[in-house]
Amino acid sequence: MKLLIVNGDDFGASPECNAGIVRCHREGILTSASLMVAEPGCDEAVQLAQQYPRMDVGLHLVFCQGKSVLPAAELGGLVDSHQDFNRNPVKAGLRYFFDRRLRQKIVDECRAQIERHLKLIGYLNHIDGHLNVHVHPTIIEILTELAAEYRVPYLRLPRERVTTTLRLSANHAARKLMEAAIFRALSLRARHLMAKRGIKSADWLFGLHQSGHFSRSYLHGLLPRLPHDSVTELYFHPADQRADGPANPAAQREVELLTDPQTRGLIGRCGIRLTSYAELASAAGTAARELCVSS
């Protein structure tokens, strides 16, 4: 059996993102979402999560291109006076790595985002990061410690089979190869830290290199190629256009792909079973209890 988690990132970023994610869950194949807990659409996202309890909601950790939970006065230059993180991921990443004075502030903000999520949603089975910032060398050290403390069982490892992606879509090859090299190195270190604390990830992941460029041919070519006897996470950034909101053609296309009946039919023909981190965590807990009883 091939197990597949279909995740929608940026839940809570805007009404358009919220509408797209919920529609993909209600009418399509999306099984989980990742919540940005300090963005303008967060309150609406929480209400929607309550309406659709089968959609597993994890935390989309933000340290770039977003807002902090803690006030600026408590973060000592980590954000500006409006609680906005730096919008440039390279500049932000260099600061987090070289300015050791920021480390405790990162700890405090990371903890605040986890606790805000738990307060709003009530559970936390998986964490990933906006722009995959969670595998930054400084942040991943902090995050793995906090994930173990709060008993979060899964983190995302952004390592993708770039050869598979290039075989299906050769566009932007140089960018994809550069991303693959960077995130493979970051994921190797993250995986080591996670293993020390008993934190798991999906076996495989797709969505990193094709983000913003999903097509029907790519998705329908990828599904039959998913590895057997493994768990794959496939993540998207769907958004549904509102009458009063701006159109995002790439995000709208993802909604159409994820709600396409032919996509669901292909999943069935490929022997894929849709799942979520919540379901995996529950199954692992049941297995552990049965092991304790038998021993």
N, C-alpha and C positions, 0 to 999 in steps of 0.2 A: 504494500500500500504506500502511496505517496501522500503525505500530509502537507497541506498548504494553508498558511496564514496569509490572508489578504488584508493589509493594514492601510488606513488612511491617515497620513500625517497632517499636522497643522489644524487639528480639531480645536475650535475656539478662536482661530485667528480672525475670522470674519463670518458674517451671516452666509456668504456664498460658500465658504469652505464647509461650514456646518451643514448646509442644505445638501451639498454634493456628497458628503460622507454618509449622511443618514439615508439619502436616496440609494446610494450604492449598497448599503446594508439592507435596506427594506426591499429593494427591487432586484438586487444583484448578488454579487459573490463576496462582498466585503464583510469580514468577520470581526475586525477590531479597528481601533482608532487610537491616536496619541494626542493627548490634550495639552495645549499651551495654557497654563493656569493664570497668566497675568495679561492676556490679550483681550481686546474689546469684545470678542464674541464668546468669552468663556462662560458667562452665566447662562447664555442660551444653550451652549453645548452641554452643560451639566443637566439642564432641563430635558434636553433631547436624550441624553444618556439614560435618564430615569424612565423615559418612555420606551426605550429599546434596550432592556436589560441583558439581552443575549449578545449585544455588541460589547466586547471586552474593551475597556478604556484604560490605556496606559498613560505614562507621562512623557511628553515631548519636552525635554529639558532645553532651556533657552539661556544662552550666554552670548548671543550675537543676533542682530536684526530682530530685536524684540524688547520687551519690558521685564523689569525685575519685580519680584514679589516684595522684597524689603525696600523701605524708603532709601532715597539717595544718601541721606545723612548717615545711614548705617553701613554704607558700602564703600566709603573712602575712595572715590574715583573709579570704581568699577563700572558705574553708569553715570550719565549726565544728570542735570537737575530735574529732568522730566522722567527719570528712571529708565531711560533708554540705553541699551547696550550699544557698543560700537557697531555700525552697520558693515564695516569692512572685515571679513573673516580673517584675512591675513594679519592685519594690524591687531585685531583682538587676540588672535592666537599667539602672536609674539609677545604681547604684554602679559598674557596669562603664564607664559613659559618663563620669561626673564624677570618679571617683577615679583619677587617672592613676598613682598608686602601684601600682595593681593590674595595670597593663598587662604588665609582665614576668612576673608570676605567671600571667596568662592565657596568655601565650606558652608558658611552661614546661609548664602543664597541657595545653594543646592539643597540644603536641609529644608529651607523654607518652601521651596517648590515641591518637594516630596510631601511635606506636611500639609500644604495647601491642597494638593491632589487628594490625599487621604481624607481630608475634611470634606471635600466637595463630592468625591466619588465613593469613598468608603472602602476601597481596596486598591491594590497596586500589584499587578502581575508582571509588568514589563516596562522598561524605560529605554527610550532612544533619545536622540538629540536633534534639535533644529540645525540643519546643515551638518549633521553627524558630529556636532561639537563635543558630544559626550566621550569620544575616544581621544580627545586632545590629551597629551601626556600628563598635564597637571590635573585636568578634570577627571580623567578615568581613575587615577589613584584615589581621589576623594570619593567618587561615585561608587566604586566597588566597596569601599568601607561602609558607606551609608546604605547601600543596597543590602549588604549582609546584616547591618544593624536593624533595618526595617523589614527584613525577610522578603525582599523582592527577588523572585526566583530567576528572572530572565532579563538580560540586556541584549541590545542589538549589536551584532558584529558586522560592520559594513565591508564585508569582503565578498566580492562577486566574481563569478567565472567570466572574466572579460573575454575569453576566447569564444564562449557561447554567445555573448552579446554581440561581438563583432561579426560572428558568422550570420547572425540574424539581421544586424543593422551595422554596416561599415561606416556610417556617417560619424563625423567627429572622432575619428580613430585616435588621433594624437591626444586629445583631451581625455578620452576614456583610458588610454594606456597610462597617462600620467596619474589620473585618479586611482587606477588600480595599484600602481606602485606605492603611492602615498598611503592609501587606506589599508593595503595589505600589511605594511609595516606597523601602522597604528593598531590594527586588529590583532596582530601577533602579540604585541605587548598587552593589549587589553585582555586577550584570551588567557594569558599567563596569570594576570592579576585576578581574573574571574575564577579560574580554576582553584586558586589558593583559597578562595572564600566560598566555593561550592555554588557559584552562580553560573547559569547555563545560557545558551543562545540557541537559535535555530541552527540546523546543520548547514543550510545554504541560504543565500539571500540574493534577490534581484530587485532592481529599482534604482540602484545607485547611478549607474552609467547612462541609463535611458531616461532619467528623470526629466520631465518636460517634453519628451520626444516619443511617447508611447504611440504605437500604431497597431492596427488590427493584425497586420502581418507579423509584427514582432511578438505580440502577446500570444497569438495562436500558433506561432512557431516555437515559442518558449515552453508552453504547457506540456507538450509531449516529451520535451527534453528534461523535465524535472527528474532529479535522481530518485531511484527506488529506495524504499525502506528508510526514508529520511524525512525530516521536517524542513520545509522551505518557507521563508518569509518573502512575500512580494509586496513592496510598498509603493503607494501612489500619493498624489496630491490633488484629489478631485475637488472641483468647485462647481456649483450649479448657479448659472446666471440668475440674478434677481431683476425684477423690473426696474428697480432704482439703483442697481449696482453695475459696475463695469464688467464687460465680458472678458474672460480669459479663455481663448480658444483651446490651448493645450489642456487646461484643467477640465474644461467642458468635454473635450474628447475622451478624457479618462472616465468621466461619468458614463458616457455612451458605451465605452468598451466594457466597463464593469457591470453594466445592466443589460448587456446584449444577451438575449436567450441563447445565441449560438456559442457564446463563451461558456455559459453554464453547461450546455450540452457537450462541449469539447472536454470539459473537466470530468464529466461522467465517463466519457469514452476512454479517457487516458488513465482511468483508475485512480483518480485524485480524490481525496476526501478533505473537505474544508474543515479547518479547526481554528483554535485560538490559543493564546498563551494561558488564558484562564482554564481552558479544558485540559491543556497539558499539565498545568500545575495541579489541578484537581486529580488527574490520573496518577501523577507522581505521588501525591499525598496518600491516595488510596493504596497504591502498591507498597508504600513504606509501612502503612498500618498493617497490611496483610502480612508483610515480612516479619514485623514485630510479633504478631499473634502466632505465626507458624514457628517462630524460634523460641 
